[in-house]
């Protein structure tokens, strides 16, 4: 099992203190498949900290439940035509901005997965994941952390940044240091404090790094760092 908390997004969702987290995690299961809902309910109900407050089989039901319940978490499969879609994620964030989103999906389309990751989900699992990865993801997501299962991360890494040769990274030692800190989840202000730099300098470094690597998002930067063994 390999989890990577890689994005430090300004929206952290329903961040729960350890004491609160141990008391109760309210969860809505949003999936059109009956067996998936039953399986998740059975698994999560075995944890005293988890409370399944509702189940939704389509987006309309989910929006109604969100406005009423404002749960800590939604476990969602967005890849269900006419029921849920990637756009559902943005609607969740608008209807309940402090709700963390755990995606559990069978989707294998790289572009869609990237799009979903960039939309602000907290965690992403495939439907091939086992019990431990699911429970680890739930606990991490409840605390506002990021969690990506082995299947999802490997799928992205296999098709991202193919290496044509063994040439060294084009980054300077300082840029590598900044990539490491970004990948560990620090925001620019925190990186600046750690390295005794101005926030503006950190932003400039990040801009140069993105240009050198010809990438356009933080998620791609972190995947590059993992692929290159920087983190």
LINUR-V625500 format. One record per backbone hydrogen bond with DSSP energy under -1.0 kcal/mol. NH is the residue of the N-H (numbers start at 1). CO is the residue of the C=O. E is the energy in kcal/mol with one decimal. If there is no record, write none. Layout:
nh=NH co=CO e=E
nh=NH co=CO e=E
This chain:
nh=6 co=4 e=-1.2
nh=9 co=7 e=-1.0
nh=15 co=13 e=-2.1
nh=21 co=17 e=-3.2
nh=22 co=18 e=-2.0
nh=23 co=19 e=-1.1
nh=24 co=20 e=-2.1
nh=25 co=49 e=-3.0
nh=27 co=51 e=-2.7
nh=28 co=73 e=-2.0
nh=29 co=54 e=-2.0
nh=30 co=75 e=-3.4
nh=31 co=56 e=-1.9
nh=37 co=33 e=-2.1
nh=38 co=34 e=-2.6
nh=39 co=35 e=-2.6
nh=40 co=36 e=-2.7
nh=41 co=37 e=-2.6
nh=42 co=38 e=-2.5
nh=43 co=39 e=-2.4
nh=44 co=40 e=-3.0
nh=45 co=41 e=-2.2
nh=47 co=44 e=-1.8
nh=50 co=47 e=-2.0
nh=51 co=25 e=-2.9
nh=53 co=27 e=-2.2
nh=54 co=27 e=-1.1
nh=56 co=29 e=-2.9
nh=59 co=83 e=-1.8
nh=62 co=58 e=-2.0
nh=63 co=59 e=-2.6
nh=64 co=60 e=-1.9
nh=65 co=61 e=-2.3
nh=66 co=62 e=-2.7
nh=67 co=63 e=-2.1
nh=68 co=64 e=-1.3
nh=69 co=65 e=-3.1
nh=70 co=66 e=-2.3
nh=73 co=26 e=-1.8
nh=74 co=100 e=-2.1
nh=75 co=28 e=-2.7
nh=76 co=102 e=-2.6
nh=77 co=30 e=-1.7
nh=80 co=78 e=-1.5
nh=80 co=84 e=-1.4
nh=83 co=80 e=-2.3
nh=84 co=80 e=-2.9
nh=88 co=85 e=-1.6
nh=89 co=86 e=-1.2
nh=91 co=87 e=-1.7
nh=92 co=88 e=-2.3
nh=93 co=89 e=-2.1
nh=94 co=90 e=-1.7
nh=95 co=91 e=-2.5
nh=96 co=92 e=-2.6
nh=99 co=96 e=-2.1
nh=100 co=72 e=-2.7
nh=102 co=74 e=-3.0
nh=103 co=123 e=-2.6
nh=104 co=76 e=-2.6
nh=105 co=125 e=-2.3
nh=113 co=109 e=-2.5
nh=114 co=110 e=-2.6
nh=115 co=111 e=-2.3
nh=116 co=112 e=-2.6
nh=117 co=113 e=-2.7
nh=118 co=114 e=-2.4
nh=120 co=117 e=-1.0
nh=122 co=101 e=-1.8
nh=123 co=101 e=-1.9
nh=124 co=147 e=-2.4
nh=125 co=103 e=-3.1
nh=129 co=126 e=-1.5
nh=134 co=130 e=-2.0
nh=135 co=131 e=-2.7
nh=136 co=132 e=-2.8
nh=137 co=133 e=-2.3
nh=138 co=134 e=-2.3
nh=139 co=135 e=-2.3
nh=140 co=136 e=-2.4
nh=141 co=137 e=-2.9
nh=142 co=138 e=-2.3
nh=144 co=141 e=-1.8
nh=145 co=140 e=-2.5
nh=149 co=124 e=-2.0
nh=153 co=149 e=-2.5
nh=154 co=150 e=-2.8
nh=155 co=151 e=-1.9
nh=156 co=152 e=-2.0
nh=157 co=153 e=-2.6
nh=158 co=154 e=-2.5
nh=176 co=172 e=-2.6
nh=177 co=173 e=-2.1
nh=178 co=174 e=-2.0
nh=179 co=175 e=-2.5
nh=180 co=176 e=-2.3
nh=181 co=177 e=-1.7
nh=182 co=178 e=-2.6
nh=183 co=179 e=-2.6
nh=184 co=180 e=-1.1
nh=185 co=182 e=-1.6
nh=186 co=181 e=-2.1
nh=191 co=187 e=-2.4
nh=192 co=188 e=-2.7
nh=193 co=189 e=-1.9
nh=194 co=190 e=-2.0
nh=195 co=191 e=-2.3
nh=197 co=192 e=-2.5
nh=202 co=198 e=-1.9
nh=203 co=199 e=-2.4
nh=204 co=200 e=-2.2
nh=205 co=201 e=-2.5
nh=206 co=202 e=-2.5
nh=207 co=203 e=-2.3
nh=208 co=204 e=-2.3
nh=209 co=205 e=-2.7
nh=210 co=206 e=-2.6
nh=211 co=207 e=-2.0
nh=212 co=208 e=-2.6
nh=213 co=209 e=-2.4
nh=215 co=210 e=-1.9
nh=221 co=217 e=-1.7
nh=222 co=218 e=-2.4
nh=223 co=219 e=-2.3
nh=224 co=220 e=-2.3
nh=225 co=221 e=-2.1
nh=226 co=222 e=-2.3
nh=227 co=223 e=-2.7
nh=228 co=224 e=-2.3
nh=229 co=226 e=-1.1
nh=230 co=225 e=-2.5
nh=231 co=225 e=-1.1
